[in-house]
Amino acid sequence: MHTETQSVLAKGHPVNTYFLENDCIIKLLREISEPEAMDDLQLYTNIFNELATIEKRFARKENQLFPFLEKRGWNGPSQNMWSFHDVLRDQFRLLRFYINNRDFEKIHTNTPLLVNGIYRLMQTEEAVLFPNALQILTDEDWIEMRRGEDEIGWMLPEPPAAYPETAYVHPAEDHTERDLSFAATNALHFDEGLMTVEQANLLFRTMPVDLTYVDENDKVIFYNRGDERVFPRSAGIIGREVKFCHPPKSVDTVLKILDTFRKGEKDEAAFWINFKERLIYIRYFAVRDADRNYRGVIEMSQDITDIKNIDGEKRLLEWN
């Protein structure tokens, strides 16, 4: 099926790209299973790291292919194959642990499990996923899907061709009609999606960080109104020069940051302070347009007291 289907698919078609990746994956699976690799930790690690870029393939399926299939009424891949991806991710993490600890016996034992798991996944893709997807999805679906792949990436040494072979369309200029819960004409068109003004306000209000945007003229033009801001803000600062929004003892530092950003010497500055028995992380980011022109600065403050105390893993939802 692989060769026959690939021969009729245009370059850049997402399924054709998956088949090109198949060739890379099979090569790596053979190499990592060879005795020479298994007995040479550095060689094994190099092959393993290259094979681990299969995560890009998983992410494209989960964030590109599966959503389109869901829109056409096929939810099986999202519910089942995604779980298979997670099993393989766990195997990659486990082997990474054994590599770091130089546990050669466990590496020998667990490598075949990973290899066989990937082979089984590829067989399911070729026998079930891709044939059905090619029948269910329209060419418009594949074209739109291809546009989103650039942000995720591939396992290939070079990006695949565009599909169809036309000029790249920036997301902000992509006016493809989409099935949304609101009228697109009433929404703001961001680089990576659409939101109404209400949704944008809800997003900024819910974010667990304080944001303030100072434009290239050193005037405050935006701040988010969260329920638990670290530092209070009021509407009176909008349009105000930033030098009047900071205590005298810190204003010189702020102005120095802005001047350094404006000159293009740096793009980020960070501080952390103790404030009301909480650890506050304060970061400044230079805002630049596509031509690298200075367009202002974002100040972001976050209470990281609880984050700093995180240890180990919490992989299940525990609300009790």
Buried (B, 14 or more C-beta within 10 A) or exposed (E): EBEEBBEEBEEBBBBBBBBBBBEBBEEBBEBBBEEEBBEEBEBBBBBBEBBBBBBBBBBBBBBBBBEBBBEBEBEEBBEEBEEBBEEBBEBBEBBBEBBEEEBBEBBEEBBEBBBEBBEEBBEBBBEEBBBBBBEBBEEEBBBBBBBBBEEBBBBBEEEBBBBEEEEEEEBEEEEEEEEEEEEEEEBEEEEEEBBBEEBEEEEBEEEEBBBBBBBBEBBBBBBBEBEEBBEEBEEEBEEBEBEEBBEEEEBEEBBEBBEBBBEEEEBEBEEEEEBEEEBBBBBBBBBBEEEEEBEBBBBBBBBBBEEEEEEEEEEEEEEE
